[in-house]
Amino acid sequence: MSDISRRQTLRLGLTAGLAAAALPREAQAQTPPATFTLLLVNDIYKMGEEKGKGGFARLAAIVKAERARGVPMLFVHAGDTLSPSLMSGFDQGAHIVALTNLVQPDVFVPGNHEFDFGKETYFKRLSEAKFPVFAANMRDAAGQPLPGHVDNRVFDLGGIKVGVVGLVLESVPQMSSPGDLKFLPVMDTLKAEARKLREQKADLVVAVTHTDRAVDNQIVRSRLVDVLLTGHDHDLAIGFDGKTVMVESNEEGNYVTAIDFTATVTGEGDKRQVTWTPTFRVNDSRAVTPDPEVLAVVKGYEAELSKELDVDVATLGAELDSRTTVVRSQEAAIGDLIADALRAATGADIAITNGGGIRANKQYPVGHKLTRRDILTELPFGNRTVMTEITGKDVRAALENGVSQYESRAGRFPQVSGLKVVFDPKQPAGSRIVSVSVTGKDGDKPLDDVATYKVATNDFMLRGGDGYTSFAKGVKGGDLDVQGKLMANDVMIYARKLGTINLKPEGRIVAK
């Protein structure tokens, strides 16, 4: 399955599901088949719907309807929800926990964004949760299991024993701020946990993971589990190769995937055997009526936000594009705006910020009145503006890191100010930067590897986030707990001074 494209994966999965539903009667065993459902959502950040789809009220309606079918069911959440969202910048995800409590997942696995506000906030939010958290590869600094977390559990779904294990990206420390929490290797942990579940006589083993597609494919190829329910890549992906199911449910509750299993049991005790077939149903959130109870809660939160956020800051003289594929692969005018604001706020020579920190995934037309809400939606993490002094060699290393995962549209892609960068994505990672010039009042000058430059960035990157380890070299004494002003506030101040924003991509970072 690893070589199947996402579209092929979806097509294969649907075809397999239909074929499974059409099994001839003579292929069934004599005992009546059991049925149960697994329901998956992942990567839901925004509390409200957008353009008639997604959001918690529509998710709640889907979950309620699925539970009303009367079929044994597990509702699974594969993580990434506490952040980033507009209101999370104010309450660090408290409203998200309250809304998730209303839909009551049976299994929740943390994603990397659960740790954006630090370890202490993560545990505070966890204490407010009324749903179980599964994370077999998360441990404390001493390597001990975490309070309030479950490694695995066996559920009885209509007489079928379904073993579930939860797993989190092991690269969370490079992507977020989990403090001293440890994230053990996914595959090693999965091997051990799957064995435990088989020893507990689980008929099916289900891995609920927040892992990227490369790890997903590795899990499928390993044959350690029967079902993989995953998050992180934001795809609608459904696959079944005859042995292992793999599903991801897009993002924001836009689509919520249900997998209906028909399972037949033969024999007893050590001779017990279970054969099963899956059928896939994709719940399109546009087709449901939002749950009124949850919708009322969402509207209450939105009313609180509007009082503070619907205030104009500037007018756009040119369009801004913050779509994920843009800010993670090329110079974007909104990236220029943010980087320029950081440089202006600090007086730095240059500024580098990560495209993955720009989050609204939308386009703003010419004439749009840019508001506080817009800027905070784009920069929801609560990151702070900081400045470090590093050599040109370290600047170059930072840029190499920034384009090292260009082909996968990783969040580390740099948006810059005061620089002109040319890179060659066809070269190996670590050797892609072709040229770097520093722009200034005296014109463009080649980056000097031995000179020292003042570099504005954000505190997440200063601490090595997204692989920007070279930034920390400029922090005296090694204390990375730097307190600066909120990036979003600096961008608001800068945008207000401009009045009209006419920025257009101008060749600051270009693929050769």
C-alpha positions as CSV (number, residue, x, y, z in Angstrom):
1,M,0.0,0.0,0.0
2,S,3.0,2.3,0.5
3,D,3.2,3.1,-3.2
4,I,-0.4,3.8,-3.7
5,S,-1.2,7.5,-4.2
6,R,-3.8,9.0,-1.9
7,R,-6.4,9.1,-4.7
8,Q,-5.7,5.5,-5.5
9,T,-5.9,4.7,-1.8
10,L,-9.3,6.2,-1.6
11,R,-10.5,4.4,-4.7
12,L,-9.0,1.0,-3.5
13,G,-10.6,1.4,-0.1
14,L,-14.1,2.1,-1.4
15,T,-13.8,-0.7,-4.0
16,A,-12.7,-3.1,-1.3
17,G,-15.5,-2.0,1.0
18,L,-18.1,-2.5,-1.7
19,A,-16.7,-5.9,-2.5
20,A,-16.8,-6.9,1.1
21,A,-20.4,-5.9,1.4
22,A,-21.2,-8.2,-1.5
23,L,-19.8,-11.4,-0.2
24,P,-21.9,-14.4,-1.2
25,R,-23.9,-16.1,1.5
26,E,-22.1,-19.4,1.1
27,A,-18.9,-17.6,2.1
28,Q,-20.3,-16.8,5.5
29,A,-19.9,-19.1,8.5
30,Q,-22.9,-20.8,10.2
31,T,-22.9,-18.5,13.2
32,P,-24.7,-15.2,12.9
33,P,-22.2,-12.4,12.0
34,A,-21.6,-9.6,14.4
35,T,-21.5,-6.0,13.3
36,F,-19.8,-3.0,14.8
37,T,-18.6,0.5,13.7
38,L,-15.4,2.5,14.1
39,L,-16.0,6.3,13.6
40,L,-13.0,8.6,13.1
41,V,-12.4,12.4,13.3
42,N,-9.0,14.0,13.3
43,D,-7.4,17.5,13.1
44,I,-10.3,19.7,14.1
45,Y,-9.2,23.1,15.3
46,K,-12.1,25.5,14.5
47,M,-15.1,25.4,16.7
48,G,-17.5,26.8,14.1
49,E,-18.4,25.7,10.6
50,E,-17.0,27.4,7.5
51,K,-18.9,27.6,4.2
52,G,-21.5,25.3,5.6
53,K,-19.2,22.5,6.6
54,G,-17.1,21.3,9.5
55,G,-17.1,22.5,13.1
56,F,-18.2,20.9,16.3
57,A,-21.9,21.4,15.9
58,R,-22.0,19.4,12.7
59,L,-19.5,16.8,14.1
60,A,-21.9,16.4,17.1
61,A,-24.8,15.8,14.8
62,I,-22.9,13.1,12.9
63,V,-21.8,11.4,16.1
64,K,-25.3,11.5,17.6
65,A,-26.8,10.0,14.4
66,E,-24.1,7.2,14.3
67,R,-24.8,6.3,18.0
68,A,-28.5,6.3,17.3
69,R,-28.1,3.5,14.8
70,G,-27.9,1.1,17.7
71,V,-24.8,-0.7,16.4
72,P,-21.9,-1.2,18.8
73,M,-19.5,1.7,18.0
74,L,-16.2,3.3,19.0
75,F,-15.9,7.0,18.3
76,V,-12.2,7.8,17.8
77,H,-10.4,11.1,17.7
78,A,-6.9,11.0,16.3
79,G,-5.6,14.3,17.7
80,D,-4.7,17.9,16.9
81,T,-7.4,20.1,18.4
82,L,-6.3,22.2,21.3
83,S,-4.4,24.5,19.0
84,P,-4.2,26.3,16.7
85,S,-7.4,28.3,16.6
86,L,-8.4,31.8,17.1
87,M,-9.8,31.4,20.6
88,S,-7.0,29.1,21.7
89,G,-4.8,32.1,21.6
90,F,-6.8,33.4,24.5
91,D,-7.8,30.3,26.5
92,Q,-5.1,27.8,25.5
93,G,-7.7,25.3,24.2
94,A,-10.1,25.3,27.2
95,H,-13.1,25.8,24.9
96,I,-12.0,23.0,22.7
97,V,-11.9,20.6,25.6
98,A,-15.4,21.8,26.6
99,L,-16.7,21.1,23.1
100,T,-14.9,17.8,22.8
101,N,-16.6,16.8,26.1
102,L,-19.9,17.3,24.4
103,V,-19.2,14.8,21.6
104,Q,-17.5,12.3,24.0
105,P,-14.9,10.4,22.0
106,D,-14.3,6.9,23.3
107,V,-10.6,7.1,22.4
108,F,-8.5,10.3,22.1
109,V,-4.9,10.4,21.0
110,P,-2.9,13.6,21.4
111,G,-1.5,15.3,18.3
112,N,1.5,17.6,18.2
113,H,-0.7,20.7,18.5
114,E,-1.9,19.5,21.9
115,F,1.5,20.7,23.3
116,D,1.7,24.1,21.7
117,F,1.1,25.9,25.0
118,G,3.6,23.8,26.9
119,K,3.5,20.8,29.2
120,E,1.7,22.4,32.1
121,T,-1.1,23.6,30.0
122,Y,-1.4,20.2,28.3
123,F,-2.0,18.5,31.7
124,K,-4.3,21.3,32.8
125,R,-6.5,20.7,29.7
126,L,-6.3,17.0,30.3
127,S,-7.6,17.4,33.8
128,E,-10.7,19.0,32.3
129,A,-11.3,16.2,29.7
130,K,-14.2,13.7,30.2
131,F,-12.8,11.3,27.6
132,P,-9.9,8.8,27.8
133,V,-6.5,9.7,26.4
134,F,-4.5,6.9,24.8
135,A,-0.7,7.4,24.2
136,A,1.4,4.2,24.6
137,N,4.6,5.9,23.5
138,M,4.4,8.9,25.8
139,R,6.3,8.9,29.1
140,D,7.6,11.3,31.7
141,A,11.2,12.5,32.0
142,A,12.0,9.4,34.0
143,G,10.5,7.1,31.4
144,Q,7.4,6.3,33.6
145,P,3.8,6.1,32.4
146,L,1.9,9.4,32.5
147,P,-1.0,9.9,34.9
148,G,-4.4,10.1,33.1
149,H,-3.1,8.2,30.1
150,V,-3.9,4.8,28.8
151,D,-1.6,2.6,26.7
152,N,-4.2,0.1,25.4
153,R,-7.6,-1.3,26.1
154,V,-9.8,-4.1,24.8
155,F,-13.4,-3.2,24.0
156,D,-16.2,-5.6,23.6
157,L,-18.2,-4.6,20.5
158,G,-21.1,-6.9,19.9
159,G,-19.1,-9.9,21.1
160,I,-16.0,-9.0,19.1
161,K,-12.9,-8.1,21.2
162,V,-11.4,-5.0,19.7
163,G,-8.0,-4.1,21.1
164,V,-7.0,-0.4,20.8
165,V,-3.6,1.2,21.2
166,G,-2.8,4.9,20.9
167,L,0.4,6.3,19.5
168,V,1.8,9.9,19.0
169,L,4.3,11.3,16.6
170,E,7.8,10.7,18.0
171,S,8.9,14.0,16.5
172,V,6.6,16.1,18.7
173,P,9.6,17.8,20.6
174,Q,10.8,19.2,17.2
175,M,7.3,20.4,16.3
176,S,5.8,21.7,19.5
177,S,6.6,22.4,23.2
178,P,6.1,19.3,25.3
179,G,8.9,20.1,27.8
180,D,10.6,17.0,29.1
181,L,8.0,14.5,28.1
182,K,9.4,11.6,26.1
183,F,8.0,10.2,22.9
184,L,9.2,6.7,22.3
185,P,9.7,5.1,18.8
186,V,6.3,4.4,17.2
187,M,7.1,1.1,15.6
188,D,8.9,-0.4,18.6
189,T,6.0,0.6,20.9
190,L,3.4,-0.6,18.5
191,K,5.1,-4.0,18.2
192,A,5.1,-4.4,22.0
193,E,1.5,-3.1,22.5
194,A,0.1,-5.2,19.6
195,R,1.6,-8.3,21.2
196,K,0.0,-7.4,24.6
197,L,-3.4,-7.0,22.9
198,R,-3.1,-10.3,21.1
199,E,-2.2,-11.9,24.4
200,Q,-5.5,-10.4,25.8
201,K,-7.3,-12.4,23.1
202,A,-8.2,-9.3,21.0
203,D,-9.9,-10.4,17.8
204,L,-8.9,-7.3,16.0
205,V,-6.1,-4.8,16.8
206,V,-6.7,-1.2,16.1
207,A,-4.0,1.5,16.2
208,V,-5.2,5.0,16.7
209,T,-2.3,7.3,15.8
210,H,-1.3,10.8,15.1
211,T,1.4,10.0,12.6
212,D,2.5,11.2,9.2
213,R,1.9,9.2,6.1
214,A,5.3,7.7,5.9
215,V,4.8,6.2,9.3
216,D,1.3,5.2,8.4
217,N,2.6,3.2,5.5
218,Q,5.2,1.6,7.7
219,I,2.5,0.5,10.1
220,V,0.4,-1.0,7.4
221,R,3.3,-2.9,5.9
222,S,4.2,-4.2,9.3
223,R,0.9,-6.2,9.6
224,L,1.1,-5.5,13.4
225,V,-2.5,-4.2,13.4
226,D,-5.7,-4.9,11.5
227,V,-6.9,-1.3,11.4
228,L,-5.1,2.0,11.4
229,L,-7.0,5.2,12.2
230,T,-4.7,8.1,11.8
231,G,-4.4,11.9,11.8
232,H,-1.9,14.6,10.9
233,D,-1.9,14.7,7.1
234,H,-5.4,16.2,6.8
235,D,-6.3,13.9,4.0
236,L,-9.5,12.0,3.3
237,A,-7.8,8.7,2.8
238,I,-9.4,5.3,2.8
239,G,-7.5,2.1,2.1
240,F,-7.9,-1.6,2.4
241,D,-5.4,-4.0,0.7
242,G,-7.3,-7.1,1.8
243,K,-5.4,-7.4,5.1
244,T,-5.1,-4.0,6.8
245,V,-7.5,-1.0,6.9
246,M,-6.1,2.5,6.9
247,V,-8.3,5.6,7.3
248,E,-7.9,9.3,7.8
249,S,-10.8,11.8,7.9
250,N,-9.6,15.0,6.3
251,E,-9.8,17.9,8.8
252,E,-12.0,20.3,10.7
253,G,-14.8,17.7,10.9
254,N,-15.5,18.3,7.2
255,Y,-15.8,14.5,6.7
256,V,-16.2,11.9,9.4
257,T,-15.5,8.4,8.2
258,A,-17.4,5.4,9.5
259,I,-16.1,1.8,9.0
260,D,-18.7,-0.9,9.4
261,F,-17.4,-4.3,10.2
262,T,-19.1,-7.6,9.7
263,A,-17.3,-10.3,11.7
264,T,-17.9,-14.0,11.9
265,V,-16.7,-16.2,14.8
266,T,-15.9,-19.9,14.5
267,G,-14.7,-22.2,17.2
268,E,-14.2,-21.5,20.9
269,G,-11.3,-21.0,23.3
270,D,-7.9,-21.6,21.6
271,K,-9.7,-22.6,18.4
272,R,-11.7,-19.3,18.2
273,Q,-11.2,-17.6,14.8
274,V,-12.7,-14.3,13.6
275,T,-13.0,-13.3,10.0
276,W,-14.1,-9.8,9.1
277,T,-14.9,-7.5,6.3
278,P,-15.1,-3.7,6.2
279,T,-17.5,-1.3,4.5
280,F,-16.8,2.4,4.4
281,R,-19.1,5.3,4.8
282,V,-18.0,9.0,4.5
283,N,-20.3,11.4,6.5
284,D,-20.2,14.7,4.7
285,S,-20.8,17.4,7.3
286,R,-22.6,19.6,4.7
287,A,-25.4,17.1,4.6
288,V,-26.4,17.3,8.3
289,T,-28.1,19.8,10.5
290,P,-25.9,21.2,13.2
291,D,-26.6,19.9,16.7
292,P,-28.5,22.7,18.4
293,E,-27.0,22.2,21.9
294,V,-23.5,22.3,20.6
295,L,-24.2,25.1,18.2
296,A,-25.5,27.3,21.0
297,V,-22.2,26.8,22.9
298,V,-20.2,27.6,19.8
299,K,-22.2,30.8,19.2
300,G,-21.6,31.8,22.8
301,Y,-17.9,31.6,22.4
302,E,-18.0,33.4,19.1
303,A,-19.9,36.3,20.6
304,E,-17.2,36.7,23.2
305,L,-14.6,36.8,20.5
306,S,-16.3,39.3,18.3
307,K,-16.2,42.1,20.9
308,E,-12.5,42.1,20.8
309,L,-11.5,41.0,17.4
310,D,-13.8,42.6,14.8
311,V,-11.7,45.8,14.7
312,D,-10.1,47.0,11.4
313,V,-6.3,47.2,11.3
314,A,-5.4,47.9,7.6
315,T,-6.7,47.8,4.1
316,L,-5.3,45.5,1.4
317,G,-4.0,47.1,-1.7
318,A,-3.0,43.6,-3.0
319,E,-4.3,40.2,-2.2
320,L,-2.9,38.0,0.5
321,D,-2.7,34.3,0.3
322,S,-2.2,32.1,3.4
323,R,-3.2,28.8,1.9
324,T,-1.1,26.0,3.4
325,T,0.4,24.9,0.1
326,V,1.5,28.4,-0.6
327,V,3.1,29.5,2.7
328,R,4.9,26.1,3.0
329,S,6.4,26.1,-0.5
330,Q,7.1,29.7,-1.7
331,E,7.4,33.3,-0.9
332,A,4.0,34.6,0.2
333,A,3.0,38.2,0.6
334,I,1.5,37.4,4.0
335,G,4.8,35.8,5.0
336,D,6.6,39.0,3.8
337,L,4.2,41.0,6.0
338,I,4.9,38.9,9.1
339,A,8.6,38.8,8.6
340,D,8.8,42.5,7.9
341,A,6.9,43.2,11.1
342,L,9.3,41.1,13.1
343,R,12.3,42.9,11.7
344,A,10.7,46.3,12.3
345,A,9.8,45.4,15.9
346,T,13.3,44.3,16.7
347,G,15.6,46.4,14.5
348,A,17.1,43.1,13.2
349,D,19.1,42.8,10.0
350,I,17.0,39.9,8.8
351,A,13.9,38.0,9.9
352,I,13.0,34.3,9.3
353,T,9.7,32.8,10.4
354,N,8.2,29.4,9.6
355,G,5.4,29.1,7.1
356,G,3.8,26.4,9.2
357,G,3.0,29.1,11.8
358,I,0.7,30.8,9.3
359,R,-2.6,29.0,9.8
360,A,-5.8,30.5,8.4
361,N,-5.4,28.7,5.0
362,K,-7.4,31.4,3.1
363,Q,-7.2,34.1,0.5
364,Y,-7.9,37.8,1.1
365,P,-9.0,39.9,-1.9
366,V,-7.9,43.4,-2.7
367,G,-9.8,45.9,-0.7
368,H,-10.3,43.6,2.3
369,K,-10.3,45.3,5.7
370,L,-7.7,43.3,7.6
371,T,-8.9,42.9,11.2
372,R,-7.5,41.8,14.5
373,R,-9.4,38.6,14.0
374,D,-7.7,37.9,10.7
375,I,-4.2,38.4,12.2
376,L,-4.9,36.3,15.2
377,T,-6.4,33.6,13.0
378,E,-3.2,33.6,11.0
379,L,-1.0,33.5,14.1
380,P,-2.9,31.6,16.7
381,F,-0.1,29.9,18.6
382,G,0.7,32.8,20.9
383,N,4.4,32.8,19.7
384,R,6.6,35.7,20.8
385,T,8.9,37.9,18.7
386,V,12.6,37.3,19.7
387,M,16.0,38.2,18.3
388,T,19.2,36.2,18.2
389,E,22.7,37.1,17.0
390,I,24.3,34.4,14.9
391,T,26.9,34.0,12.2
392,G,26.2,34.0,8.5
393,K,27.1,30.3,8.5
394,D,24.4,29.7,11.1
395,V,21.9,31.7,9.0
396,R,22.7,29.5,6.1
397,A,22.2,26.4,8.2
398,A,18.8,27.7,9.2
399,L,17.8,28.3,5.6
400,E,19.1,24.8,4.6
401,N,16.8,23.4,7.4
402,G,14.0,25.5,6.1
403,V,14.0,24.1,2.6
404,S,15.1,20.5,3.7
405,Q,11.6,19.2,3.5
406,Y,10.4,21.3,0.6
407,E,8.9,18.4,-1.3
408,S,6.6,17.4,1.6
409,R,5.4,21.0,2.2
410,A,6.7,20.9,5.8
411,G,5.9,23.8,8.2
412,R,9.6,24.7,8.5
413,F,9.6,26.4,5.1
414,P,11.0,30.0,5.7
415,Q,9.3,33.2,5.1
416,V,11.9,35.9,5.2
417,S,12.7,39.7,5.4
418,G,16.0,41.3,4.5
419,L,17.1,38.3,2.5
420,K,17.2,37.1,-1.1
421,V,17.5,33.3,-1.2
422,V,17.8,30.9,-4.1
423,F,17.6,27.2,-3.5
424,D,17.6,24.1,-5.6
425,P,15.0,21.5,-4.5
426,K,16.5,18.9,-6.8
427,Q,19.7,18.7,-4.6
428,P,19.9,16.6,-1.4
429,A,18.6,18.1,1.8
430,G,21.3,20.0,3.5
431,S,22.9,21.1,0.1
432,R,20.0,23.1,-1.5
433,I,20.9,26.7,-0.8
434,V,22.4,28.1,-4.0
435,S,22.9,31.8,-2.9
436,V,21.9,34.1,-0.1
437,S,22.0,37.9,-0.2
438,V,21.3,40.3,2.6
439,T,19.3,43.3,1.5
440,G,19.7,46.7,3.0
441,K,19.9,50.5,2.4
442,D,23.3,49.9,0.6
443,G,21.9,47.3,-1.7
444,D,22.3,43.5,-1.8
445,K,25.4,41.9,-0.3
446,P,26.3,38.2,-0.2
447,L,25.8,36.6,3.1
448,D,29.1,36.6,5.0
449,D,29.6,33.3,6.8
450,V,31.9,34.8,9.4
451,A,29.9,38.0,10.0
452,T,27.4,38.2,12.8
453,Y,23.8,39.1,12.0
454,K,20.8,40.1,14.1
455,V,18.0,37.7,13.2
456,A,14.4,38.2,14.3
457,T,12.3,35.1,14.6
458,N,9.8,33.5,17.0
459,D,10.4,31.8,20.3
460,F,9.3,28.4,19.0
461,M,12.0,28.5,16.4
462,L,14.6,29.9,18.8
463,R,14.1,26.8,20.9
464,G,14.9,24.6,17.9
465,G,11.3,24.2,16.8
466,D,10.9,22.8,13.2
467,G,14.6,21.9,13.2
468,Y,15.9,25.5,13.6
469,T,18.6,24.5,16.0
470,S,21.2,27.0,14.8
471,F,19.2,30.0,16.2
472,A,19.9,28.9,19.8
473,K,23.6,29.5,19.2
474,G,23.1,33.2,19.7
475,V,21.5,32.9,23.1
476,K,24.0,33.8,25.8
477,G,24.0,31.4,28.7
478,G,21.8,29.0,26.8
479,D,18.6,30.3,28.4
480,L,15.9,29.8,25.8
481,D,13.0,31.0,27.9
482,V,13.0,34.4,26.2
483,Q,10.1,36.7,26.8
484,G,9.2,38.9,23.9
485,K,6.0,40.6,22.6
486,L,3.4,38.6,20.9
487,M,4.1,38.2,17.2
488,A,0.5,38.9,16.4
489,N,0.6,42.2,18.2
490,D,3.8,43.2,16.4
491,V,2.1,42.4,13.1
492,M,-1.0,44.4,14.1
493,I,1.2,47.4,15.0
494,Y,3.1,47.2,11.7
495,A,0.0,46.7,9.6
496,R,-1.7,49.7,11.2
497,K,1.4,51.9,10.5
498,L,1.2,50.8,6.8
499,G,-2.5,51.6,6.6
500,T,-2.7,50.1,3.1
501,I,-0.8,46.9,2.5
502,N,0.5,46.6,-1.0
503,L,3.0,43.7,-0.6
504,K,3.5,41.3,-3.5
505,P,6.1,38.5,-3.8
506,E,9.3,40.0,-4.9
507,G,11.8,37.2,-5.1
508,R,12.8,36.9,-1.5
509,I,13.0,33.1,-1.7
510,V,13.0,31.4,-5.0
511,A,13.3,27.7,-6.1
512,K,15.8,27.3,-8.9
